[in-house]
Amino acid sequence: MAINFAEKIIETEINSCSDNPIVDIAQKRMISSGGYYCAHLTLAVETASRALDQVVVTQLARMSRLLSAHHTGLPPFLAWPGTNSNGFAPARENCRGPSR
């Protein structure tokens, strides 16, 4: 829903002109005044960003549970037992992002 909202706003903004140019008839030129208003565009992108953030948090929780030996009975991080493999531990750490 948020992505559809953002797509509609962005599509409209890309295909429209919100500039109010100055027309100089004597010089036969148009000068852009840069009178842009993009609060609605900002709102659309921020809404999509927050929606995607919720998806990422949910998927990280699912991934953490799947990689937990306690919850699945499988080897920790799905690493092959008796090897030096870290399994999917590095993938999970990359998903978590930088430490705060």
C-alpha positions as CSV (number, residue, x, y, z in Angstrom):
1,M,0.0,0.0,0.0
2,A,2.8,2.5,0.9
3,I,4.8,1.5,-2.2
4,N,1.7,2.0,-4.4
5,F,1.2,5.4,-2.8
6,A,4.8,6.4,-3.3
7,E,4.8,5.1,-6.9
8,K,1.7,7.2,-7.7
9,I,3.2,10.4,-6.2
10,I,6.6,9.9,-7.8
11,E,5.1,9.1,-11.2
12,T,2.9,12.2,-11.1
13,E,5.9,14.4,-10.0
14,I,8.2,13.0,-12.7
15,N,5.6,13.6,-15.4
16,S,4.6,17.1,-14.3
17,C,6.0,20.6,-14.1
18,S,5.8,22.5,-10.9
19,D,8.1,25.2,-12.0
20,N,6.7,28.7,-12.7
21,P,9.3,30.0,-15.2
22,I,9.9,33.7,-16.0
23,V,9.3,34.4,-19.7
24,D,11.6,37.0,-21.1
25,I,9.9,37.9,-24.4
26,A,12.5,40.6,-25.4
27,Q,15.3,38.0,-25.1
28,K,13.2,35.1,-26.3
29,R,14.0,32.9,-23.4
30,M,12.5,31.2,-20.4
31,I,14.2,31.3,-17.0
32,S,13.4,28.7,-14.4
33,S,12.5,30.2,-11.1
34,G,13.0,26.9,-9.2
35,G,9.7,27.4,-7.4
36,Y,9.4,23.7,-6.5
37,Y,7.2,22.3,-3.7
38,C,8.0,18.7,-2.9
39,A,6.5,18.1,0.5
40,H,4.1,15.5,-0.9
41,L,7.1,13.7,-2.6
42,T,9.0,13.6,0.7
43,L,6.0,12.3,2.5
44,A,5.5,9.5,-0.1
45,V,9.2,8.4,0.1
46,E,9.2,8.6,3.9
47,T,6.1,6.5,4.1
48,A,7.6,3.8,1.8
49,S,10.8,3.9,3.8
50,R,8.9,3.2,7.1
51,A,6.9,0.4,5.5
52,L,10.0,-1.3,4.2
53,D,11.7,-0.9,7.6
54,Q,8.9,-2.9,9.1
55,V,9.4,-5.7,6.5
56,V,13.2,-5.7,7.2
57,V,12.7,-6.0,11.0
58,T,10.1,-8.8,10.5
59,Q,12.4,-10.7,8.1
60,L,15.4,-10.3,10.5
61,A,13.4,-11.8,13.3
62,R,12.4,-14.8,11.1
63,M,16.0,-15.3,10.0
64,S,17.3,-15.2,13.5
65,R,14.7,-17.8,14.6
66,L,15.5,-20.1,11.7
67,L,19.3,-19.9,12.5
68,S,18.7,-20.6,16.2
69,A,19.5,-24.2,17.2
70,H,17.2,-23.7,20.2
71,H,14.2,-23.1,18.1
72,T,14.8,-25.5,15.2
73,G,16.9,-28.3,16.5
74,L,19.2,-27.7,13.6
75,P,22.9,-26.8,13.9
76,P,23.5,-23.2,14.9
77,F,23.4,-20.9,11.9
78,L,22.8,-24.0,9.7
79,A,26.6,-24.6,9.7
80,W,27.7,-28.1,8.9
81,P,28.8,-29.8,12.2
82,G,32.5,-30.5,12.6
83,T,33.7,-27.9,10.1
84,N,35.1,-24.4,10.4
85,S,32.0,-23.1,8.6
86,N,30.1,-20.1,10.0
87,G,27.0,-21.1,8.1
88,F,24.7,-18.2,7.7
89,A,26.0,-16.2,10.7
90,P,27.8,-13.6,8.5
91,A,24.6,-13.1,6.5
92,R,22.6,-12.5,9.7
93,E,25.2,-10.0,10.9
94,N,25.1,-8.1,7.6
95,C,21.3,-8.0,7.8
96,R,21.5,-6.5,11.3
97,G,23.5,-3.6,10.1
98,P,26.1,-1.6,12.1
99,S,26.1,-1.7,15.8
100,R,24.5,1.2,17.5
